[in-house]
Amino acid sequence: MNVLIDANVALYKLLEHPAFFQPSDAIFKLAELGYLAGHISASAVTDIYYIARKTLGKAEAAEALKKLLHVFHPATVTGEDIFKALELNWGDFEDSVQFVVGESLSVDYIITRNTADFSSGSIPAITPERFIKVITEKQ
C-alpha cells in the first residue's frame, strides 16, 4: 500500500503528543516493517523541522527528522505541483500541495488528522486510527 503522511501525523509522533502519539507511532511501525510504502512531501519536511525545533531544540529536531526520512521517503514538490495546487483553490494551500504530491505518487491514501481539508480531492484522506483498521482488515 502506498501512502503519503501529512505533517501533523509526523509531528504527533516526533513530539510524542499525548493524545495522538499511539496511532501516529503505529503508522511509523507499519512503514518500518514494510507493510506500506510511506512518503512525505519535501515541503512538509521544512514545516516539521521548524515546529519540532521549537520544542526539541535544533540538534534533537535534526535527529528526529533523520529518523523520519529513513521511514518516509521525501517526495519532490515541483513548480508544476505548486501551480496545480494553486489551481485547486482549496481553503488550505498546504493541503492542496500535499494532495497534488499524493496524486503524482499515485498514493492509495493520505494519512492525516485533517481529513475534511482533503474532501474535495480524489485520494481518500484517512486518520491514522482508521488507516490501522483498514490495513488490519486487509491482512
N, C-alpha and C positions, 0 to 999 in steps of 0.2 A: 504494500500500500504506500502511496506517495502522498506526503502531506507537507504543508507549509505552516509553521507556527508563527503566531503573532507575537509581537514584543511583550505583551502582557503575560503570556504563558511563560516565556523565558525569565522575565523579571520575578514572577512569583516563585519560581524555582530558585533562581540565583540569590534572591534576597530572603528566602525562606519565609515568605508571607504566611502567617499562622492559618488563615482561612483557606488559602488556595495552594499551599505547598504540596500536599499529598498528591492531588491529581496531576499537577504540573510535573512533579518528580516521576510519576508513573509514565508520563509521555516520554520523558528523557530515557527512562529504563527500557521502554519498548523500542526506542530508536537504537539505544546501545546494543540491545540483544538482536537487532536486525529484523524485528517484526514490522518495521516501517522504514521507508526512505524519508528522512527528515530534512527539511530545508528551512532557511530563514532568509529574508531579503537582506541584502547588504545595507540598505537604507535603515532597516530596523536595528542593525548592529550598532550603529553610531548612537542611536537613541538609548539603547540598552546600556551602553558604556557610560553615557552621560548621567543617566539616572543611578546606575549602580555605584558609580564613583562617589556620588554624594553620600551614600550610606556606607559603603565598604572602604572607601579610600582608593587612591589611584592604583597601587600595586595589587591589592586584592581584587579590584574590579577587572583589571587586565587578566589576572589568572582565571577568574570566573568566565571571562569572555573566551579565553583559550579553550577551556573545558567545553563551553557551549559549542564552539566551532569545530570541535572534534566529533561532536554528535550530530549537529545540524549543519549541513553544508550551506555556506553563504551563496545566495543566488544574486546574480548580477542584476542591477537596475540600470537600464539603458535610457538614453534620451527619448527614444521611441516609447518606452514604457511610461515615462513621465507625461508625454503628450497624450497617450491613450488614457491615462488616469485623469488628466485634466478634462478630457472629452466626456468622461463618465459623469462629471458634475455631481458627484456624491457630496453629502454633507461633510464627510471627513476625508480630506485629501490623502492622508497617510494610509487609510484603509483602502482607498481606491488604488493606490500604488501596490499595496500588498496583493490585492485581487489580480491586478494585471500581471504581476510577477508569478502568482499562482497559475494563471492561465498559461503563461509561457512555459511553465514546467509541467503542465497537464496534471496538476495535483488532484487527488481524489477529495481532499478536504482541506479547509483552512481551520486550524485549531486555534480558538480564541475565546476570550470571555465576553467579547463584544459581538455576539452573533447578529444582533439587529443591524449593526453597521454594514453588514455584508448581504443583507436581504435582497438587494437589487441585483446581485451577481448570480451567475450560473453555477458557481462552485459552492457546494454545501459548506456553510460555516457551522462549526460544532464546538461545544465546550469540551474541555479535557475529560470531564466526567462522562459525557455522552459518548465521546470517542472510545473511551475504555470499554463501555458497554458494547459498542458496535464491533470492536475488534475481538472482544471476548466471545460474542455470539458467532463470529465467523470461524472461530477455532474449532 
